[in-house]
Amino acid sequence: MLSLIQILLLVLDVVWFFILAHVIMSWLINFQVLNLHQQFVAQIWYGLNRILEPLYGPIRRILPPMGGIDLAPLVLLIAVYALRIVLINNMAYFY
């Protein structure tokens, strides 16, 4: 059972880094440091969107409109971190 928790923690770490990469890339695109007309950048951007949109969608439906500010990544980062804390604190029960 401990192995399953460690695998779940690994998956949460990967999701955490995908969210951070998506946020940083969105900033770089908005400040025109990166250009979506470059094929490599566009592939990474659309890939991250396809991976994270199923996670962002339900959060965006719950959050009220904030006038162009998307808080879904922040809420998801907090949720992933909270889930990590819960798993780590309860890992001792599975020894």
C-alpha positions as CSV (number, residue, x, y, z in Angstrom):
1,M,0.0,0.0,0.0
2,L,2.9,2.3,0.7
3,S,4.1,1.9,-2.9
4,L,0.7,3.1,-4.2
5,I,0.9,6.2,-2.0
6,Q,4.4,7.0,-3.3
7,I,3.2,6.6,-6.9
8,L,0.3,8.9,-6.1
9,L,2.7,11.4,-4.7
10,L,4.8,11.1,-7.8
11,V,1.7,11.8,-10.0
12,L,0.9,14.8,-7.9
13,D,4.4,16.1,-8.3
14,V,4.1,15.8,-12.1
15,V,0.8,17.6,-12.1
16,W,2.4,20.3,-9.9
17,F,5.2,20.9,-12.5
18,F,2.7,20.8,-15.4
19,I,0.7,23.5,-13.8
20,L,3.8,25.6,-13.1
21,A,5.0,25.2,-16.6
22,H,1.6,26.2,-17.9
23,V,1.4,29.3,-15.8
24,I,5.0,30.4,-16.7
25,M,4.4,29.7,-20.4
26,S,1.1,31.7,-20.3
27,W,3.0,34.7,-18.9
28,L,5.8,34.3,-21.5
29,I,3.2,34.2,-24.3
30,N,1.3,37.2,-23.0
31,F,4.4,39.2,-22.6
32,Q,5.4,38.2,-26.2
33,V,8.6,36.4,-25.1
34,L,7.3,33.2,-26.7
35,N,5.4,33.1,-30.0
36,L,2.7,30.6,-30.7
37,H,3.6,30.8,-34.4
38,Q,6.7,28.7,-33.6
39,Q,5.7,25.1,-34.0
40,F,7.5,23.7,-31.0
41,V,6.1,26.4,-28.7
42,A,2.6,25.8,-30.0
43,Q,2.8,22.0,-29.6
44,I,3.9,22.4,-26.0
45,W,1.2,25.0,-25.3
46,Y,-1.6,23.0,-26.8
47,G,-0.4,19.8,-25.1
48,L,-0.4,21.5,-21.7
49,N,-3.8,22.9,-22.4
50,R,-5.2,19.5,-23.4
51,I,-3.7,17.9,-20.2
52,L,-4.8,20.6,-17.8
53,E,-8.2,21.8,-19.2
54,P,-10.1,18.8,-17.7
55,L,-8.7,19.9,-14.3
56,Y,-9.3,23.6,-14.8
57,G,-12.8,23.3,-16.2
58,P,-14.7,22.3,-13.0
59,I,-12.8,24.9,-11.0
60,R,-13.6,27.7,-13.6
61,R,-17.3,26.8,-13.4
62,I,-17.3,27.2,-9.6
63,L,-15.2,30.4,-9.4
64,P,-16.9,33.7,-10.1
65,P,-15.7,35.8,-13.1
66,M,-12.7,37.9,-12.1
67,G,-12.5,40.2,-15.0
68,G,-9.8,38.4,-17.1
69,I,-7.9,36.9,-14.2
70,D,-7.8,33.1,-14.2
71,L,-7.5,31.8,-10.6
72,A,-8.1,28.1,-11.6
73,P,-4.3,27.3,-11.7
74,L,-3.9,28.8,-8.2
75,V,-6.8,26.8,-6.8
76,L,-5.5,23.7,-8.4
77,L,-2.0,24.2,-7.0
78,I,-3.5,24.6,-3.5
79,A,-5.6,21.5,-4.0
80,V,-2.6,19.4,-5.2
81,Y,-0.5,20.6,-2.3
82,A,-3.3,20.0,0.2
83,L,-3.7,16.4,-1.1
84,R,0.0,15.9,-0.8
85,I,-0.1,17.0,2.9
86,V,-3.0,14.6,3.6
87,L,-1.2,11.7,1.9
88,I,2.1,12.4,3.7
89,N,0.4,12.8,7.1
90,N,-1.5,9.6,6.7
91,M,1.3,7.5,5.2
92,A,2.3,6.1,8.6
93,Y,-1.0,4.2,8.9
94,F,0.0,2.0,5.9
95,Y,3.3,0.7,7.3
